[in-house]
Amino acid sequence: MTEPSMTEPASQTDFAAKTRALLNAHGDVFLQIAKGSILHGLHTGKPLAPATETLPSEMTEPGACFVTLNKAGRLRGCIGSPEAWRPLAVDVAENAFRSAFKDPRFAPLKIDEVDALDIHLSVLSPAVAFAFNDETDLIATLKVGEDGLIIEDMGRRALFLPSVWSQLPDPAQFLGHLKTKAGMSATHWSNSFRAWRFIAAETGAAWPDIDAE
């Protein structure tokens, strides 16, 4: 995972509006790319390479996304990019493939599972460094239901998407579970602890409702 940006974007509100408009206009195509990449992976073992030259320019600007796969309402894979470094359409294709076949928590996806999948796409804003005095201050600063969170300490790092708030609505539990994900104790704290916030715009659909790419 590369180092998150320390510079606050011009406006989180502007990012949210721009990205929501992008997904409203092209969300169906992004989901087609994700589905197509998974199908391509099932047949070739490799992600789909989107034909970026045929896509609208706004789909090929640098962007960071996470692709989450759910099967019958349960997590089946989730992998993504915390920072924009390649065209968003390419990021979608690569992360859809990795979520299906490279998430170490799950066996590689099989063809007989796909019809029960939901695909969810989260497009991330640049990460902004938190300013806080201690853990209590950090917890009090978190915006429930809005903030995604990246934490780092002692060479360990982890990320929660804003959607995790639906499962962990208490800020202290949200942070504690994220520490555990990073391989820390839920009660861990030190003066070197760092955190970044981001927001995300999301779209998703059930596998049968997504046209093949």
C-alpha positions as a LaTeX table, in Angstrom:
\begin{tabular}{lrrr}
\hline
Residue & $x$ (\AA) & $y$ (\AA) & $z$ (\AA) \\
\hline
Met1 & 0.00 & 0.00 & 0.00 \\
Thr2 & 1.46 & 3.32 & $-1.01$ \\
Glu3 & 1.62 & 6.33 & 1.28 \\
Pro4 & $-1.68$ & 8.25 & 1.39 \\
Ser5 & $-1.62$ & 11.90 & 0.41 \\
Met6 & $-0.96$ & 14.36 & 3.22 \\
Thr7 & $-2.64$ & 17.16 & 1.28 \\
Glu8 & $-6.35$ & 17.77 & 1.72 \\
Pro9 & $-8.26$ & 17.77 & $-1.56$ \\
Ala10 & $-9.80$ & 21.06 & $-2.64$ \\
Ser11 & $-13.17$ & 19.92 & $-1.34$ \\
Gln12 & $-14.60$ & 16.62 & $-0.20$ \\
Thr13 & $-17.98$ & 17.97 & $-1.24$ \\
Asp14 & $-16.71$ & 18.63 & $-4.76$ \\
Phe15 & $-15.24$ & 15.13 & $-4.95$ \\
Ala16 & $-18.49$ & 13.57 & $-3.77$ \\
Ala17 & $-20.56$ & 15.50 & $-6.30$ \\
Lys18 & $-18.17$ & 14.83 & $-9.19$ \\
Thr19 & $-17.83$ & 11.13 & $-8.42$ \\
Arg20 & $-21.55$ & 10.65 & $-7.86$ \\
Ala21 & $-22.13$ & 12.23 & $-11.28$ \\
Leu22 & $-19.49$ & 9.93 & $-12.79$ \\
Leu23 & $-21.18$ & 6.84 & $-11.37$ \\
Asn24 & $-24.63$ & 8.07 & $-12.36$ \\
Ala25 & $-23.40$ & 8.46 & $-15.92$ \\
His26 & $-21.09$ & 5.45 & $-16.23$ \\
Gly27 & $-21.69$ & 3.20 & $-13.23$ \\
Asp28 & $-23.33$ & 0.54 & $-15.38$ \\
Val29 & $-20.26$ & 0.42 & $-17.62$ \\
Phe30 & $-17.89$ & 0.18 & $-14.64$ \\
Leu31 & $-19.93$ & $-2.76$ & $-13.34$ \\
Gln32 & $-19.83$ & $-4.36$ & $-16.80$ \\
Ile33 & $-16.05$ & $-4.02$ & $-16.74$ \\
Ala34 & $-15.91$ & $-5.63$ & $-13.28$ \\
Lys35 & $-18.13$ & $-8.52$ & $-14.36$ \\
Gly36 & $-16.23$ & $-8.93$ & $-17.63$ \\
Ser37 & $-12.92$ & $-9.05$ & $-15.76$ \\
Ile38 & $-14.20$ & $-11.80$ & $-13.46$ \\
Leu39 & $-15.49$ & $-13.82$ & $-16.44$ \\
His40 & $-12.19$ & $-13.26$ & $-18.23$ \\
Gly41 & $-10.39$ & $-14.49$ & $-15.13$ \\
Leu42 & $-12.48$ & $-17.63$ & $-14.96$ \\
His43 & $-11.54$ & $-18.50$ & $-18.55$ \\
Thr44 & $-7.95$ & $-17.24$ & $-18.76$ \\
Gly45 & $-6.66$ & $-16.73$ & $-15.21$ \\
Lys46 & $-5.97$ & $-13.08$ & $-16.01$ \\
Pro47 & $-7.87$ & $-9.79$ & $-15.54$ \\
Leu48 & $-9.59$ & $-8.06$ & $-18.41$ \\
Ala49 & $-7.66$ & $-5.25$ & $-20.08$ \\
Pro50 & $-10.32$ & $-2.60$ & $-20.80$ \\
Ala51 & $-10.17$ & $-0.88$ & $-24.19$ \\
Thr52 & $-9.53$ & 2.52 & $-22.61$ \\
Glu53 & $-9.28$ & 4.23 & $-25.98$ \\
Thr54 & $-12.99$ & 3.54 & $-26.57$ \\
Leu55 & $-14.16$ & 4.83 & $-23.17$ \\
Pro56 & $-15.17$ & 8.38 & $-22.21$ \\
Ser57 & $-12.17$ & 10.32 & $-20.92$ \\
Glu58 & $-13.63$ & 10.70 & $-17.42$ \\
Met59 & $-13.59$ & 6.90 & $-17.05$ \\
Thr60 & $-9.87$ & 6.74 & $-17.78$ \\
Glu61 & $-8.67$ & 9.50 & $-15.47$ \\
Pro62 & $-6.61$ & 8.27 & $-12.50$ \\
Gly63 & $-8.89$ & 6.84 & $-9.83$ \\
Ala64 & $-8.86$ & 4.54 & $-6.82$ \\
Cys65 & $-11.54$ & 1.95 & $-6.17$ \\
Phe66 & $-12.41$ & $-1.07$ & $-4.09$ \\
Val67 & $-14.46$ & $-3.92$ & $-5.54$ \\
Thr68 & $-16.51$ & $-5.90$ & $-3.03$ \\
Leu69 & $-18.13$ & $-9.21$ & $-3.89$ \\
Asn70 & $-20.97$ & $-10.58$ & $-1.79$ \\
Lys71 & $-22.45$ & $-14.04$ & $-2.24$ \\
Ala72 & $-25.94$ & $-14.61$ & $-0.86$ \\
Gly73 & $-25.45$ & $-11.60$ & 1.41 \\
Arg74 & $-22.04$ & $-12.68$ & 2.76 \\
Leu75 & $-18.63$ & $-11.25$ & 1.91 \\
Arg76 & $-16.91$ & $-13.24$ & $-0.86$ \\
Gly77 & $-14.00$ & $-10.93$ & $-1.64$ \\
Cys78 & $-12.88$ & $-7.32$ & $-1.29$ \\
Ile79 & $-9.69$ & $-5.80$ & $-2.67$ \\
Gly80 & $-8.87$ & $-2.33$ & $-3.90$ \\
Ser81 & $-6.53$ & 0.61 & $-4.25$ \\
Pro82 & $-6.26$ & 3.20 & $-1.46$ \\
Glu83 & $-4.74$ & 5.77 & $-3.79$ \\
Ala84 & $-5.24$ & 6.69 & $-7.45$ \\
Trp85 & $-2.31$ & 5.65 & $-9.64$ \\
Arg86 & $-3.81$ & 4.27 & $-12.87$ \\
Pro87 & $-6.92$ & 4.81 & $-15.03$ \\
Leu88 & $-10.07$ & 4.17 & $-13.02$ \\
Ala89 & $-11.47$ & 1.72 & $-15.59$ \\
Val90 & $-8.26$ & $-0.31$ & $-15.34$ \\
Asp91 & $-8.37$ & $-0.15$ & $-11.54$ \\
Val92 & $-11.93$ & $-1.53$ & $-11.61$ \\
Ala93 & $-10.94$ & $-4.43$ & $-13.87$ \\
Glu94 & $-7.82$ & $-5.33$ & $-11.87$ \\
Asn95 & $-9.51$ & $-5.11$ & $-8.48$ \\
Ala96 & $-12.56$ & $-7.09$ & $-9.60$ \\
Phe97 & $-10.22$ & $-9.87$ & $-10.72$ \\
Arg98 & $-8.23$ & $-9.75$ & $-7.50$ \\
Ser99 & $-11.37$ & $-9.72$ & $-5.35$ \\
Ala100 & $-12.61$ & $-12.84$ & $-7.12$ \\
Phe101 & $-9.38$ & $-14.80$ & $-7.24$ \\
Lys102 & $-6.67$ & $-13.25$ & $-5.03$ \\
Asp103 & $-8.34$ & $-12.34$ & $-1.73$ \\
Pro104 & $-6.34$ & $-14.53$ & 0.72 \\
Arg105 & $-9.39$ & $-14.96$ & 2.97 \\
Phe106 & $-11.24$ & $-16.97$ & 0.33 \\
Ala107 & $-10.67$ & $-19.73$ & $-2.20$ \\
Pro108 & $-10.61$ & $-18.53$ & $-5.82$ \\
Leu109 & $-14.09$ & $-17.97$ & $-7.20$ \\
Lys110 & $-15.64$ & $-20.80$ & $-9.22$ \\
Ile111 & $-17.99$ & $-20.55$ & $-12.17$ \\
Asp112 & $-20.91$ & $-22.09$ & $-10.30$ \\
Glu113 & $-20.83$ & $-19.24$ & $-7.73$ \\
Val114 & $-21.21$ & $-16.24$ & $-10.01$ \\
Asp115 & $-25.00$ & $-16.13$ & $-10.34$ \\
Ala116 & $-25.30$ & $-15.58$ & $-6.56$ \\
Leu117 & $-22.87$ & $-12.64$ & $-6.53$ \\
Asp118 & $-23.47$ & $-8.94$ & $-5.96$ \\
Ile119 & $-20.74$ & $-6.59$ & $-7.19$ \\
His120 & $-20.19$ & $-3.33$ & $-5.32$ \\
Leu121 & $-17.84$ & $-0.59$ & $-6.46$ \\
Ser122 & $-16.50$ & 2.15 & $-4.15$ \\
Val123 & $-14.56$ & 5.05 & $-5.68$ \\
Leu124 & $-12.28$ & 6.66 & $-3.09$ \\
Ser125 & $-11.34$ & 10.30 & $-2.58$ \\
Pro126 & $-7.72$ & 11.21 & $-1.80$ \\
Ala127 & $-6.88$ & 10.36 & 1.80 \\
Val128 & $-6.44$ & 13.27 & 4.23 \\
Ala129 & $-4.27$ & 13.10 & 7.31 \\
Phe130 & $-6.15$ & 13.30 & 10.61 \\
Ala131 & $-5.00$ & 15.80 & 13.22 \\
Phe132 & $-5.64$ & 14.44 & 16.73 \\
Asn133 & $-4.12$ & 14.58 & 20.19 \\
Asp134 & $-4.95$ & 11.07 & 21.40 \\
Glu135 & $-7.24$ & 8.13 & 20.73 \\
Thr136 & $-10.23$ & 9.78 & 22.40 \\
Asp137 & $-9.77$ & 12.80 & 20.17 \\
Leu138 & $-9.53$ & 10.61 & 17.05 \\
Ile139 & $-12.70$ & 8.71 & 17.94 \\
Ala140 & $-14.59$ & 11.94 & 18.62 \\
Thr141 & $-13.50$ & 13.34 & 15.25 \\
Leu142 & $-14.71$ & 10.40 & 13.15 \\
Lys143 & $-17.81$ & 11.11 & 11.05 \\
Val144 & $-20.07$ & 8.08 & 11.46 \\
Gly145 & $-21.36$ & 6.73 & 8.17 \\
Glu146 & $-19.17$ & 9.07 & 6.12 \\
Asp147 & $-15.48$ & 8.57 & 6.87 \\
Gly148 & $-13.41$ & 5.78 & 5.45 \\
Leu149 & $-10.34$ & 5.28 & 7.63 \\
Ile150 & $-6.72$ & 4.23 & 7.09 \\
Ile151 & $-4.54$ & 3.59 & 10.15 \\
Glu152 & $-0.85$ & 2.84 & 10.51 \\
Asp153 & 1.55 & 2.06 & 13.37 \\
Met154 & 4.57 & $-0.14$ & 13.94 \\
Gly155 & 4.75 & $-1.08$ & 10.26 \\
Arg156 & 1.14 & $-2.29$ & 10.20 \\
Arg157 & $-1.64$ & $-0.69$ & 8.18 \\
Ala158 & $-5.31$ & $-1.33$ & 7.38 \\
Leu159 & $-8.30$ & 0.34 & 5.76 \\
Phe160 & $-12.06$ & 0.34 & 6.32 \\
Leu161 & $-14.45$ & 1.63 & 3.67 \\
Pro162 & $-17.30$ & 3.92 & 4.81 \\
Ser163 & $-19.71$ & 1.03 & 4.16 \\
Val164 & $-18.28$ & $-0.76$ & 7.22 \\
Trp165 & $-20.18$ & 1.71 & 9.42 \\
Ser166 & $-23.34$ & $-0.29$ & 8.66 \\
Gln167 & $-21.81$ & $-3.20$ & 10.58 \\
Leu168 & $-19.87$ & $-1.19$ & 13.19 \\
Pro169 & $-21.79$ & 2.03 & 13.91 \\
Asp170 & $-19.95$ & 2.79 & 17.17 \\
Pro171 & $-16.75$ & 4.81 & 16.47 \\
Ala172 & $-14.72$ & 3.11 & 19.21 \\
Gln173 & $-15.65$ & $-0.33$ & 17.88 \\
Phe174 & $-15.01$ & 0.81 & 14.31 \\
Leu175 & $-11.47$ & 1.85 & 15.24 \\
Gly176 & $-10.89$ & $-1.22$ & 17.45 \\
His177 & $-11.89$ & $-3.65$ & 14.70 \\
Leu178 & $-9.70$ & $-1.79$ & 12.20 \\
Lys179 & $-6.73$ & $-2.16$ & 14.55 \\
Thr180 & $-7.42$ & $-5.88$ & 14.74 \\
Lys181 & $-7.56$ & $-6.06$ & 10.94 \\
Ala182 & $-4.12$ & $-4.41$ & 10.89 \\
Gly183 & $-2.75$ & $-7.06$ & 13.26 \\
Met184 & $-2.74$ & $-4.79$ & 16.31 \\
Ser185 & $-4.54$ & $-5.24$ & 19.59 \\
Ala186 & $-7.93$ & $-3.53$ & 19.68 \\
Thr187 & $-6.63$ & $-1.49$ & 22.64 \\
His188 & $-3.30$ & $-0.60$ & 21.01 \\
Trp189 & $-2.15$ & 3.00 & 21.08 \\
Ser190 & 1.17 & 4.79 & 20.76 \\
Asn191 & 2.51 & 8.26 & 20.03 \\
Ser192 & 3.46 & 7.11 & 16.52 \\
Phe193 & $-0.11$ & 6.10 & 15.60 \\
Arg194 & $-1.28$ & 7.76 & 12.38 \\
Ala195 & $-4.62$ & 7.92 & 10.59 \\
Trp196 & $-6.13$ & 9.25 & 7.38 \\
Arg197 & $-9.75$ & 9.77 & 6.37 \\
Phe198 & $-11.42$ & 9.55 & 2.97 \\
Ile199 & $-14.91$ & 9.41 & 1.52 \\
Ala200 & $-16.31$ & 7.13 & $-1.17$ \\
Ala201 & $-19.08$ & 7.11 & $-3.76$ \\
Glu202 & $-20.62$ & 3.71 & $-4.40$ \\
Thr203 & $-22.64$ & 1.73 & $-6.88$ \\
Gly204 & $-23.51$ & $-1.94$ & $-7.23$ \\
Ala205 & $-25.83$ & $-4.57$ & $-8.65$ \\
Ala206 & $-26.60$ & $-8.26$ & $-8.62$ \\
Trp207 & $-24.63$ & $-10.37$ & $-11.11$ \\
Pro208 & $-27.66$ & $-11.27$ & $-13.29$ \\
Asp209 & $-28.59$ & $-7.57$ & $-13.57$ \\
Ile210 & $-25.20$ & $-6.54$ & $-14.99$ \\
Asp211 & $-24.82$ & $-6.79$ & $-18.76$ \\
Ala212 & $-21.74$ & $-8.74$ & $-19.86$ \\
Glu213 & $-18.83$ & $-6.50$ & $-20.97$ \\
\hline
\end{tabular}
